[in-house]
Amino acid sequence: MRLTTLAATPQSKTKGNVLTNALEALEGQDWLDGPAAAVRKAVRALPLGRARDALHGVWLGHPLHPVLVQLPMGAWTCAGILDLIPGQGRPARLLVSVGLASAVPAAVAGWVDWSEQRPRQARVGLIHAAANITAVTAYAGSLAARFRGRPVLGRALGFGGMTVATVGGLLGGHLAYRQGAGVNHAEAVPVLVEPGWHRIGIPQDFPVGEPVRRMADEVAVVVIHDDDGRLYALADRCSHMDGPLHEGKVLEGCIECPWHGSQFRISDGENVTGPAIAPQPRFDCRISPEGHVEVRIARA
């Protein structure tokens, strides 16, 4: 019996999704890095103080921007529906105004998050922002036309703004769900570490005040020997963007990520300052009867 091997032909290859391919091509547009760097510098220079953490959503436990976006998008969608119904020009105009006003805090929160993203994410985010700015401009023109007694032009600009805002939402979804912007990068740690104690060294391996990286099962752990003589251990990769915490500084009971400055309490892993919006998984520490330092994932 003769076996025939079928060679792959161009027709038999699986073609990728056209839209996905286009979005991935956008990620590779490194010419956007220059404009992104300039805008990032400006956003980071804003004197926001503690409001920066609030805009990141540290208090909420996940990014604030997607929450704030619901109001302008909801208002504009309702305005579009009313524009299809005769005699509803006044409430539609009100909803367009609400959308414009609420777009401002949503945009500020988005820019603050964007300023801490990786280059490929920042490229998509820059076009996402450009689409949303275009949408806001269209809705501002729509509102002006409505007040000037040109309802047809106002409705046309409103539907144009909605179309562009939808494209912006598509790009935002790609950022969040395909590129992982704003997600908790440490969420899987408790699942990846086998239950029980893991030997990571001896007490002499952990100088006071100096973060030390060790492996527990297949998960990197940062161990801190505090001034009180106790050992503390957290997942080493920052929940914000996987930054190596063992390369950071220990400051007043917290460890600071060297990449974006998020601070986590070493005693419980709680995120004290952003841009991280999720705590670090914590490990229990003990010294075994044989004198070895051991860690295990702490129970929730």
N, C-alpha and C positions, 0 to 999 in steps of 0.2 A: 504494500500500500504506500503510495507516495503522498507525503505531506506537503502542502503548498503554503508558503508563508506569504501573507498578504502585506505588501508594503503600504505604508501610510501615504495617501495622496493628499494634495492640497484640499480636495473636495471633502476628504474624510476627517480633516482636522476640525476640532470644535472651535468655533469662532466665539470670542469673548463678547460680552454685552457691549454694544456701541456706546451707551451712556457711561458705563463703568470705565471703559477704555478712555473716553474723553476726560473723565474726572482724574484718572490716574495720570494722564498726560499733563493735566494742569498741575499736579503735584510736582512734576519734573521741570517746571518752568523756572529755572534758577535766575533768570533776569528779574524776577520779582523780588529777589532777596535784597537788592539795593533799596527800593522803595519801602519794603517791609522794615528794614533796619532803621530807616529815618522815622517812620511812624511809630515803631516800637520805642525808640528813644523818647519821642514826644509823650507817649502815653505813660511811660514809666516816670517821666519828670513831673506829671500832674501831682499837685500837693493834696493828695486825697487822705493821707494819714490813715487812721483806723477804718475809714470808710472803704479803703481798698479791700480789706478782708471781707467786709460786709458785701461788697459787690462781687467778690469771688464766690460767695455763698458758704463761707466757713461756718457760719452760724446755722445754716440750713442743712449742711451735710452733703450737698451736691450743688453744681453751678446754679447761680441765680438767673443768669441770662435766659435760659429756656423758659423759666417761669414768667419773666417780665415780657417776653415776646408774645405771650398769649393775648394780652390786652390789645396791642395795635393790630395784630392779625385778625383777632376776633371782631374788632370794631370795623376794620376795613371790609371784612367778608360780609358782615351784616349790612354795611353801606352798599356793597355791590348788589346784594339781594333786593334792598329797597329801591335801588336805581332801576330795577326791572319792573317795579310796580308804579303805575301812574299816581301822581299826587303825593309822593313820599320824598320830595326833594329836601324839605326842611330837616326831618330826622336823619336823612342820609348825610346831609351837610354836617350835622352835629356829630355823627359817628366818624366821619372823616377827620374832624377836629380832634376828637378823643384819641383816634389812632395816631395822629401827628404828635400830640402832647405826650402820650405814653411811649412813643418810639424813642424818646430822648434817654430816659433811664435804661431802657433795654439796650440801646446802642452803647452807652457808657460801660455797662456791665460786660457786654461782649468784647469791647476793646480791651478792657482790663484783663479778661481771660486770654484773649488773643496774644497779648504782649508777652506771655510766658510760654508760648507754644514752640514746638520744633520747626525747623525751616520748611519742611514739606507741608506741615499743617498750616503754617503761617501763610504760605502761598495760596492755598485754597481759601483760607480765612480772609485774605486781602480781597479776593474776588467776591467772596460772600458779602463782605462789607460794602464793596462797590455796588453790588446789585441792590443791597438794602438802601444805600444812599440814593441810588437812582429811583427806587420805589418811593422813598420819602419825598424826593423832588417832584415826582409825578403827582403825588397826592397833594403837595403844597400848591402846585399849579391847578389841580382839580378844585381845591377849596377856593382859590382866588377866582377861577372861572365861574364857580357857582355864585359867589358873592357879587360878581359883575353881571349877573343875569344871563350867563351863557351855559345853561344846564347840559346841553348836548356835549360841548367840549369838556365840561366838568366830569360827566359820566365817562367819556372816552379816556380821559387822563386817569380816572379812577381805575377803570378796567386794565389800562396799561400798567399802572402801578401794582395792581394785584398780580398781574402776570410776572412782573419782574421780581416781586417779593416772593412769589412761589419758587422761582429759580433760586433766589437767595436761601429759602428754606431747604431746598434740595441740597445745596452746597453745605449748609449747616448740618444736615443729616449725614452727609458724607464725612464731614469732620468728626462728628461724634461717634458714629457707628462703624465706619470703615477705618478711620485713622486713630480712633481712640482718644480724641481730645476731650478733656474734662472727665474721663472715667477714673475709677479707683484702680490704680495699677497694682495694688497689693491685695486685692480682694481674694485671689485664689490661694494665698499663702496657707491658711488653715487646712485647705484640702490637700495641698502638696506635701505637707509634713506628716510623716507617719506618727500615730499616737505613741506616747511613751517618752522616756528620757533619752537624750542624745548626748554622747560624750563629745566635748569640744576643746578640751585642754586641761591645764592645771592652773591654779590661781596665779602663779607667777607669770603666766602668759598675758595677763591683763593689767597693765600699769594703771595707776589711779588717774582718772581724768582723760584717758586716751582711748578713743573708740577703736575697737579691734574687730576685724571681720573673721567670721568662722562659718562653717557649713553645718547645718542641722538637716540631715537627710539630703535633699537636693535643693534646699533653700538657704540663701545667704542670710546670715544673722549678724547684726552689729551688737557687740557686747561692751558695756561701759562699767568700769569699776569706779563707783562714785566716792566722794570724800567721806561719806558715812561708813565706808567699808563694805557696802553691799554691791552685788553684781546685778545689773539690769540688762535685758536683751530685747531687741526689737527686730522685726524684719528689716534687712539692710537696704532694700530698694525702695526709694521714696514712693509713696502712694500717688504723688502728683505726676511725675514723669520718669520714674525709675532711677532717680539720682542716687549715687552711692553714699549712703549716710556715713559710712565709716571714714570717708574723706572729709566730713564736716567737723564743726566745732561743738564742744559741750559748753553750753552757756546757761548758768543758773538753773540747773535741773532739766535742761532741754538739750536736744541735739539738733543742729541746724543743717539742713540740706545744702551742700556746696553749689548746687546748680541754680536754684531759684529762691533760696532763703527760707523755705518752710521750716517751722520749728515744731518739734514733737517732744512732749514730756517723756522722759526716760522711764518714769515710774509706771505709766499706764499707756503710753503711746498716743495719747490724745494730741490732736493737731492744735497748737496754741496760736500760730499765725499761718496765713496762707502764703502762696496760692493753693497749697494742698487743702482739699475739702474733706478728706477722709483720714482717720487715724491710722497709725502703723500697727499691724498685728504684734501683739506682745507675747513674750516667752517667759515662763517661770524659770528661775535659776536655782540651782542647789549645788552643794559640794558633796559628793558621794562619800560613803565610808572609806573608800580607797583613796580619797583625796583628789578626785577628778571633778572638774566643772561640767555640769550637765544642764541641758535646757529641754523644755517641752513647750509645745504651743499652749498658751493660756486659754482656759475656757472662757467663753463669752459671759 
